[in-house]
Amino acid sequence: MHVQGHIPFVARRVNGGIGIWRKLLARPAMGGQDGVMNSAPFIQMFWVLVSFISFGLLIFFLAQWECRKAEKNLAALAERLDFAFVSGGQRLIRATFSRATGELRGKLVEVFNYVTYNGKNSERWSAVSARLPHARGLTFTLGVRSFLTKIGEMFGQLALTTRDAGFDAEWVARSNRPEFFSAALLPELRAKLMAAHAAGSHGRFTLADGLVTYAESGSFADAKRCERFPALVDIVCDLADIAEVAPDGDGAAPRS
């Protein structure tokens, strides 16, 4: 009886709500006669809402598709490098957490995607890193010459030179030990760097806190990027080898 006693009340509320919508939909048109149906604003609002939701769903599913493709390509790259593939699991952005890991020349090497955020904007990056067994005082940056590097040079951020005019015109190298790093960029390594740039690599190599890293914008959903990365892994390991034989912070030769 208690439940049945609420049925008329609920019915009145439902009928009242329906009545409100009928009145809204039956509002007269602006400047028209009374009683003329004018539901155009509500129809427009409905389609705007549908379009907004559809666009959001499209962006979501495209992002999911890119993540799945990036994860699949990274798994194939791991197999090519004879690395272990670590899946990101069931996360919505699992490709950001997936990585290929292995050991090359006595160093832990990882290939992975990561995301940076700048306010409301985000950017995905593809990277490879090599961890030095023993961190030393050497730091460096090595990247393709760009408009920003030219501006930096105007403000005194001078790059070191290798006496290879073609290489120095295309690459910008800086280090806290310019003489050592300049001499360490041997012709073979410079040739690898030039070939990598010609193949489409546009990122930057860095050494900081015992970690040599190469990163470029974009994800491993791009199959061409996956084709280029084995050569970049090799270059990162070459640069890590240089860092291992760098003098210690006091200028002494590396200890065995």
N, C-alpha and C positions, 0 to 999 in steps of 0.2 A: 504494500500500500504506500509505503514511504517513497519508493521509486516511482510508482505510477503517479503520485501526486505532483511530481516535477515535470511530467510530460507536457501538460498545457503551458507551463512557464517556458520550457525550451521551445515549444512550437511558436509561442508569441515572439520570442527573441529572434528566431529564424525568419519568421514572416516579417518582422520589423526590419531586419537587415535587407531582405529582398525588396521591401517597399522603398527603402532609401536608395538602392541602386536603380530601381525603376524610375524614381523621381529624377535622379541625376541624368540618366540616359534619355529621359523625356523632356529635358530642358529645351526651351524654344531656341531656335537659331538666333544669332545676333542680328537684330533688325528684322526678324521674320515674324510670322504669325504664331500666336499661342498654340501650343500643342504640337508644333512641328518637331519631329525627332532630330536631334543634333548630337550624334555620338562620335563625330569625326575626331574631336580632341582625345577622346578615350581610346579610339582605335589607333591613333597616331602614337599615343603613350604606350599602348600595348606593343606595337611593332618596334618602337625604340627599345623597350625592355627586352623583347625577344632578340633583337639584333645585338644588344649589349651582351646578353647571356651567351648567344651563339658565338660571338667573337671571342669571349673569354674561354669558352670550351675549345674553340679552334686553337687558340694559343696554347692551352694546356696540353691538348693531344699532340700538337706539333712538337712541343718541348719533350713530351714523353717519347715520341718517335725518335727524336734526335738523341735522347739519352740511351735508348735501347741500341740504336745504331752505333753510337760512340762506344758503348760497352762491348758490343760484338766485335768492332774493329780493334779495340784495345786487346781483347782476348786473342785475336788472330796475330796481332803484333807481338804479344807475349810469347806465343808459340814460335814465331819466327826468330825471336831473340833467345829462345830457350830459357825464358823467364817463367816464374810462377805467376799465375793470374789470380788476383784477389778481387772477388766480386763485391760490389757495393750493397748486395742483399736486396731487400724489397723496398728500399727507400724510393720516394717519388723522384728524387734526383740522384739515383744510385750511381750513374756514370761519374758523378763528381767524386764519389768515394771509392770507385774502382781503381785498381792500379796493377801494374806489372812490375815485379821485383825479381832481382837476381844479383849475382856477384860476378863482377868483371875486374880482372887485374887486381884482385884483393880488395875491392871496394864494393859497398852496397850501392846498387844502382836501382832507381825507381823511375817508371814512366807513368804519368798520371795527368788528369785534368783537375783544374781548380777554378774557383770563381772569385772575382773581386767585386766589391760594391762601392759605388760612389753616389751617395744619396739614394735616389730611386732607381738609378741605373746599375746594371750589373754587366760584367764581361767575363766570358769563359776563356780559359787559357789551357794550352797543352804544354807539358813540361817534361824534362828529364833531369834527374839530379844524381850526383855521385858523392857519397860521403867519404871524406878523407879519414883514414885510420887515426891520424894524429893531426889536429888542427895546428896551423902555423900562422905567422903574422901576415902572410901575403893576402892582399885583396886585389880584385880587378873587375872591370866591366869591359865587355867587348861586344860591339854591335855595329850594325850597318849605318853608314852615315845618313843623316836625315836633316830636315829643316830645323828640328829642335837642337840637334848637336851643333849645327852652324851657329844658332843663337847662343848656345853655351860657350862656344869658342869666342864669340864677340865679347862675352863677359869674363873672359880669362880662363875658361875651363879648357885648357890646351890638352890635346891628345898626344900620346907618345908616337914616335915614328919608327919604322922598321927598315928604312932605306929602300923599301920596295914601293915605288911610286904608284903602281897600279893597286896594290893592296891598301896603302895609306889613303888613296883617294876614295876607296869604297868602304873601308872599315875604320871605326873609331875605337881606340884602345886606351884605357886609363888604368893606372895601378899606383899603389902606394910605394912600389919599388920599380919605377919605370925602366931603369937600365936592365935589371934582371929580366923583367917580363918581355921587354922588346927583344932581347937576345934569345929568349926561349921560344919566340914565335918563329920557328924554323920554316924554311921554304915548303916542306912537305905539309906542315900544318896550315900554312897560309893557303896552299893550293886546295886543301880540303874545305877551308872556310869559303874560298871564292866559289868552289863548285856547289856548296850548300846554298849560297845566296843565288847563284844562277838557277838552281833547281826550284827556287821559290821560298826559301827560308828567310824570314824577315825579323826574327826575334833577337834576343840579347843573351849573352853568356855572362854570368857573374860568379864571383867567389866571395863568400862571406861566412864567417863562423864555421869554417871547415867543410862547407858544402858548395860544390860547383853545380850551377843550375843553368839550364837553357830553357827559356819560355817564349812562346809566341801566342798571339791572340787566335782564338778559334778552338774547336773541339776535335776529337778523333772521329767524329761523324764524317769528316772529310777523308775519303779514302786516299787522296793524293798526299795528305799530310802523313798518313800512316806509312806510305811508301818512302817518304823523305826521312823519317825519324831514325831508322837504324844508322844512317850516316851521322846524324846529330848525336846519337848515343856514343859513337866512336870518338867524335870530337870532344865531347864532355869528358870522356875518359882520358884523352890526350891532355886536356887542360888540367885534369886532376893529377896526372903524372907529373906535370910541371910543378904544380903546387906542392907535391910531396918532396921535391928536391930543392924547394926554395929555402934560402937561409932562414934561421929562426929570427925572432924579433930583434935580437941584439946584433944581427948580422953574421952570426956564426953559421958554419955549415951544418946541415941537418944531421942529427945524431942517428946512428944505426940502431 
